[in-house]
């Protein structure tokens, strides 16, 4: 019998917790979920839970010592204390977040535990790695030489639930939505290293055709280059990992960025109480002009010629007397609160995950473009497509550990065939599988 402990019961936890709960009941394992705020649907599904703050050290240590397998869906900055305890008590650990330098520095201590510490086992990062490496392995077995690789993933809204001019609703951590892309993106394009600074990220996008969706746009993730050796693609001419969006989204977000609304460093002055007052403070002064007129002039000068930009910003109530959240806040914090309301999923909405990899490969019989595409729609508010694709890889890894089917120990990402092959195979039983196409180029 295994004791399974999960930290986090937020937006991405639904599918993981429902599958884990059913599995543990069937096989006699014990599941406990810990979070500061437990949603009512956990109780409705009979999932045992504990409420405490992560920094309550004695409670955290008590439950980790009790467990055999620890899974964390907490924000990335909160993983470290959990990992230190898992090292101390020699427990398996799984999360869906990027492998941070702080966790990498613990590699010797982790290896000494003889347990598996698996990071980046979600959607992006996670399924993106596993699916890309599976096809790459097949290409290399056929003696193909990879010349170019691009990979874009998006948490989107399903077309039938697309009801706003942004063509977007929030299905994951809203703070990550607001702070997306901050920093300089690094990638390789046509043989040259490329740097794309944050202030240009949403105005220099890529266009691509996604089967089932049509023309989409994307922007590069923060650091693609570090994944080239991990994917065994050090010599490719182009290597880009990025985020996928419906057309028009990036132009709208670029306007928010240029206005200063994604700034999380400066506090909004105390006297500013409404969105129109905030825009009044941010926009260049034009004598006698209204806030709406000044906004229109700013967009014409500093942003794209997209005719829907003004509609998007007015739809968000940016020029209205809508009150800002109370307290000492940054523009980014105010924007997050606004978007959580304006972009929220309704009870009938279905979200959509889209992922597409593309390889240009030289084979002995010619040069080919290989495309691998994943589309997953959500089932309901708890089993969203985001929750399925983030949580199910973690569940499968935990199940394999509980059944003694994973022999790897130490610190890993799902880059080894012993990890990605069984996880991808199991995901297919949930309808999470890729469609592939191939054409001469």
C-alpha positions in Angstrom: 0.0 0.0 0.0 1.3 3.5 -0.9 0.6 6.8 0.8 0.2 9.5 -1.8 0.4 13.2 -0.9 -0.6 16.1 -3.3 0.2 19.7 -2.6 -2.1 22.0 -4.5 -5.8 21.8 -5.5 -6.0 24.7 -7.9 -7.1 25.1 -11.5 -4.8 22.4 -12.9 -5.4 19.8 -10.2 -8.9 18.5 -11.2 -8.0 15.5 -13.5 -4.9 14.5 -11.4 -7.0 14.4 -8.1 -10.0 12.6 -9.6 -7.8 9.9 -11.3 -5.6 9.5 -8.2 -8.6 9.2 -5.9 -10.2 6.5 -8.0 -6.9 4.6 -8.4 -6.1 4.8 -4.7 -9.6 3.6 -3.7 -9.3 0.7 -6.1 -5.9 -0.5 -5.0 -5.9 0.3 -1.3 -3.6 3.3 -1.4 -4.3 6.4 0.7 -4.5 9.9 -0.9 -4.3 13.1 1.0 -4.5 16.6 -0.6 -3.0 19.6 1.1 -3.7 23.3 0.3 -4.6 26.5 2.0 -8.0 26.6 0.2 -9.8 23.4 -0.6 -12.5 23.5 -3.3 -15.9 22.1 -2.5 -15.7 19.5 -5.3 -13.0 17.7 -3.4 -15.4 16.9 -0.6 -18.1 16.1 -3.1 -15.9 13.4 -4.6 -14.8 12.0 -1.2 -11.2 13.1 -1.5 -9.4 13.3 1.9 -7.8 16.7 2.4 -5.8 18.8 4.9 -5.8 22.6 5.1 -2.6 24.3 6.1 -0.1 26.8 4.8 3.0 25.5 3.0 5.2 27.5 5.3 3.7 25.7 8.4 6.9 23.6 8.6 5.8 21.0 11.2 2.6 20.1 9.4 4.4 19.9 6.0 7.2 17.7 7.4 4.7 15.5 9.2 2.7 14.7 6.0 5.8 14.3 3.8 7.3 11.8 6.3 3.9 9.9 6.2 3.9 9.7 2.4 5.6 7.5 -0.1 5.0 9.6 -3.2 4.7 13.4 -3.2 3.2 15.4 -6.1 3.2 19.2 -6.2 1.0 21.5 -8.2 2.1 24.5 -6.2 3.6 27.6 -7.9 7.2 27.0 -8.9 8.7 29.2 -6.1 7.1 27.0 -3.5 8.5 23.6 -4.6 11.9 24.0 -2.9 10.8 23.5 0.7 8.8 20.4 -0.3 11.8 19.0 -2.1 14.1 19.6 0.8 11.7 17.6 3.0 11.5 14.8 0.3 15.3 14.6 0.4 15.3 14.5 4.2 12.7 11.7 4.4 13.7 9.9 1.1 10.3 10.2 -0.8 9.6 10.2 -4.5 8.7 13.6 -5.9 6.8 14.7 -9.0 5.9 18.1 -10.4 5.0 19.8 -13.6 7.2 22.9 -13.3 10.4 23.8 -15.0 13.6 22.5 -13.4 15.0 25.5 -11.6 18.7 26.2 -10.9 17.9 25.9 -7.2 16.6 22.4 -7.6 19.4 21.5 -10.1 21.9 22.4 -7.3 20.3 19.7 -5.1 21.1 16.9 -7.7 23.8 15.2 -5.5 21.5 15.1 -2.4 18.6 13.9 -4.6 20.7 11.1 -6.1 21.7 10.0 -2.7 18.1 9.3 -1.7 17.7 6.5 -4.2 14.3 7.9 -5.1 12.9 9.5 -8.3 12.5 13.3 -8.4 10.7 14.0 -11.7 10.2 17.5 -12.8 8.6 19.0 -16.0 6.1 16.2 -16.1 3.0 18.2 -17.2 1.9 19.7 -20.5 4.5 22.4 -21.3 6.9 21.4 -20.0 6.1 17.7 -20.1 4.0 16.3 -23.0 5.9 18.7 -25.3 9.2 17.0 -24.4 7.9 13.5 -24.5 6.1 13.7 -27.8 8.9 15.6 -29.5 11.5 13.1 -28.3 9.4 10.1 -29.4 9.2 11.3 -33.0 12.8 12.5 -32.9 13.9 9.0 -31.9 12.0 7.5 -34.8 13.6 10.0 -37.2 17.1 9.2 -36.1 16.3 5.4 -36.3 15.6 6.1 -40.0 18.9 7.9 -40.4 17.2 11.3 -40.9 19.2 14.4 -40.3 17.1 17.1 -38.5 17.7 20.6 -39.9 14.9 22.5 -38.2 12.6 22.0 -35.2 9.8 24.2 -33.9 7.3 23.5 -31.1 4.4 25.6 -30.0 1.8 25.0 -27.3 -1.3 27.0 -26.3 -3.9 26.8 -23.6 -6.8 28.2 -25.6 -10.6 28.4 -25.6 -12.5 25.9 -27.8 -14.1 27.6 -30.9 -17.6 26.9 -29.7 -16.9 28.7 -26.4 -15.1 31.7 -28.0 -17.3 34.6 -27.0 -15.0 37.6 -26.6 -12.9 39.7 -29.0 -9.6 38.5 -27.5 -10.5 34.8 -28.4 -9.0 33.8 -25.1 -10.2 32.7 -21.6 -8.1 31.7 -18.6 -7.7 28.0 -17.9 -4.5 28.0 -15.8 -2.7 30.2 -13.3 -3.8 33.8 -14.1 -0.6 35.3 -12.7 1.4 33.3 -15.2 -0.9 34.7 -18.0 -0.2 38.3 -17.0 3.6 37.8 -16.6 4.0 35.6 -19.7 7.1 36.2 -21.7 8.9 38.6 -19.4 12.6 38.5 -20.0 14.4 38.0 -23.3 13.6 35.1 -25.5 16.5 33.0 -26.8 16.3 30.8 -29.8 18.1 29.7 -33.0 16.8 30.6 -36.5 18.4 29.7 -39.8 21.8 29.1 -38.3 22.0 32.2 -36.1 21.4 32.8 -32.4 18.5 35.1 -31.9 17.5 37.3 -28.9 14.0 38.8 -28.7 13.5 41.3 -25.9 10.2 41.4 -23.9 9.1 44.8 -25.3 9.1 43.3 -28.9 8.0 39.7 -28.1 4.3 40.2 -29.0 4.9 42.3 -32.1 7.4 39.9 -33.8 5.3 36.7 -33.9 5.4 33.5 -36.0 2.5 32.3 -38.2 1.7 28.6 -38.7 -1.1 26.4 -40.0 -2.6 24.0 -37.4 -4.8 21.2 -38.7 -8.3 21.7 -37.3 -7.7 25.3 -36.3 -6.3 27.0 -39.3 -3.8 29.9 -39.2 -2.4 30.5 -35.7 0.3 32.8 -34.3 3.0 32.2 -31.7 5.7 33.8 -29.7 9.0 32.2 -28.5 9.3 31.0 -24.9 12.0 32.5 -22.7 14.8 30.0 -23.4 14.7 27.5 -26.3 18.5 27.2 -26.6 19.0 25.2 -23.4 16.8 22.4 -24.7 18.8 21.8 -27.9 21.3 19.4 -26.2 18.5 17.8 -24.1 16.7 17.0 -27.4 19.9 15.9 -29.1 19.6 18.7 -31.6 22.8 20.7 -31.0 23.5 21.0 -34.8 20.0 22.0 -36.1 19.7 25.3 -38.0 16.5 26.4 -36.4 15.2 25.5 -32.9 12.2 27.4 -31.4 9.9 26.5 -28.6 7.0 28.9 -28.1 3.4 29.7 -27.1 0.4 29.4 -29.5 -2.5 31.8 -29.7 -5.4 32.7 -32.0 -4.7 35.5 -34.5 -5.0 39.0 -33.0 -4.2 38.0 -29.4 -0.6 39.0 -29.5 -1.3 42.4 -31.0 -3.8 43.0 -28.2 -1.3 41.9 -25.5 1.4 44.0 -27.0 -0.9 47.0 -26.5 -1.3 46.1 -22.8 2.5 45.7 -22.6 3.3 49.1 -24.3 0.7 50.8 -22.0 2.6 49.6 -19.0 -0.2 47.4 -17.7 2.0 44.3 -17.3 4.5 46.1 -15.1 4.8 44.3 -11.7 7.4 46.6 -10.2 5.8 50.0 -9.7 2.9 50.6 -7.4 -0.2 52.5 -8.6 -0.3 55.9 -6.8 -2.9 56.0 -4.0 -5.1 58.6 -5.6 -5.8 56.5 -8.7 -9.0 54.6 -8.1 -10.5 53.6 -11.5 -9.2 52.1 -14.8 -9.8 55.4 -16.7 -7.7 57.2 -14.0 -4.9 54.6 -14.4 -4.9 55.0 -18.2 -4.9 58.8 -17.8 -1.7 58.5 -15.7 -0.1 56.1 -18.2 -0.9 57.8 -21.5 1.0 60.7 -23.1 -0.7 64.1 -22.4 -2.7 65.6 -25.2 -4.3 68.9 -24.3 -8.1 68.8 -24.4 -8.3 65.1 -25.4 -10.3 62.4 -23.6 -8.7 59.2 -22.3 -10.3 57.3 -25.2 -8.9 59.8 -27.8 -5.4 59.6 -26.2 -5.6 55.8 -26.2 -6.5 55.8 -29.9 -3.5 58.1 -30.6 -1.2 56.0 -28.6 -2.2 52.8 -30.3 -1.7 54.4 -33.8 1.8 55.5 -32.9 3.1 52.6 -30.8 1.2 49.5 -31.8 0.1 47.6 -34.8 -2.5 48.8 -37.3 -4.9 46.0 -36.2 -8.4 47.6 -36.4 -9.7 45.5 -33.5 -7.2 46.8 -30.9 -9.4 49.6 -29.7 -12.4 47.2 -29.5 -10.3 44.8 -27.4 -9.2 47.4 -24.9 -12.7 49.0 -24.6 -14.2 45.5 -24.0 -11.8 45.2 -21.0 -13.3 48.4 -19.6 -9.9 50.1 -19.6 -11.4 53.5 -20.3 -14.3 53.1 -17.9 -14.9 54.1 -14.3 -14.6 50.5 -13.3 -12.9 50.5 -9.9 -9.4 49.1 -9.4 -8.9 46.5 -6.8 -8.3 48.0 -3.3 -4.9 48.1 -1.6 -1.3 48.6 -2.6 -1.1 47.0 -6.1 1.0 47.1 -9.3 -0.5 47.5 -12.8 0.1 43.8 -13.4 -1.9 42.9 -10.2 -4.8 45.1 -11.3 -4.7 43.6 -14.8 -4.8 40.1 -13.3 -7.8 40.9 -11.2 -9.6 42.4 -14.2 -8.8 39.4 -16.5 -9.8 36.9 -14.0 -13.3 38.4 -14.2 -13.4 39.2 -18.0 -11.7 36.0 -19.2 -13.2 33.5 -16.8 -14.5 30.2 -18.0 -18.3 29.8 -17.6 -19.8 26.6 -16.4 -20.6 25.6 -20.0 -17.3 26.6 -21.5 -14.8 24.1 -22.9 -11.1 25.0 -23.1 -8.7 23.7 -25.7 -5.1 22.6 -25.7 -3.2 22.8 -29.0 0.4 21.6 -29.5 2.3 21.4 -32.7 5.8 20.2 -33.5 7.4 20.6 -36.9 10.6 19.0 -38.1 12.5 19.6 -41.4 14.4 16.4 -42.0 16.9 15.3 -44.7 16.4 11.6 -45.5 18.3 9.6 -48.1 15.3 9.8 -50.4 14.6 13.5 -50.0 13.8 16.4 -47.7 10.6 16.2 -45.7 8.5 18.3 -43.3 7.0 16.2 -40.5 4.2 17.7 -38.5 2.8 16.3 -35.2 -0.4 17.9 -33.8 -2.3 17.5 -30.5 -5.8 19.0 -29.9 -7.5 18.2 -26.6 -10.9 19.7 -25.5 -11.9 20.1 -21.9 -14.7 18.0 -20.4 -16.0 20.4 -17.6 -14.8 23.0 -15.2 -12.7 20.6 -13.2 -11.5 18.4 -16.0 -10.4 21.1 -18.3 -8.1 20.3 -21.2 -5.4 22.2 -19.2 -6.1 20.1 -16.1 -6.0 16.9 -18.1 -2.8 17.6 -19.9 -1.0 19.0 -16.9 -2.3 16.5 -14.4 -2.5 13.1 -16.2 1.2 12.8 -17.0 1.9 13.3 -13.2 -0.8 10.8 -12.3 0.6 8.2 -14.7 4.1 8.7 -13.3 2.8 8.3 -9.8 0.9 5.1 -10.8 4.0 3.6 -12.4 6.0 4.3 -9.2 3.3 2.8 -7.0 3.3 -0.3 -9.3 7.1 -0.6 -9.3 7.4 0.0 -13.0 9.9 2.9 -12.9 13.4 1.9 -12.0 15.0 5.4 -12.6 16.3 7.2 -9.5 17.7 10.7 -9.0 16.7 14.0 -10.6 15.0 13.7 -14.1 12.9 15.4 -16.6 10.8 13.0 -18.8 13.5 12.9 -21.5 14.4 9.2 -21.1 12.5 6.6 -23.1 11.9 4.7 -19.9 9.8 7.6 -18.9 8.3 9.1 -22.0 7.3 5.8 -23.7 5.1 4.4 -21.0 3.6 7.8 -20.2 2.7 8.6 -23.8 1.2 5.1 -24.3 -0.9 5.6 -21.2 -2.1 9.1 -22.3 -3.5 7.6 -25.4 -6.1 5.7 -23.3 -7.4 9.2 -22.2 -7.6 10.4 -25.8 -4.4 12.4 -25.6 -2.6 11.4 -28.8 -0.9 13.2 -31.7 -1.8 13.2 -35.4 1.2 13.2 -37.8 1.6 14.3 -41.4 4.5 14.2 -43.8 5.2 16.1 -47.0 8.1 16.7 -49.4 9.8 20.2 -49.1 
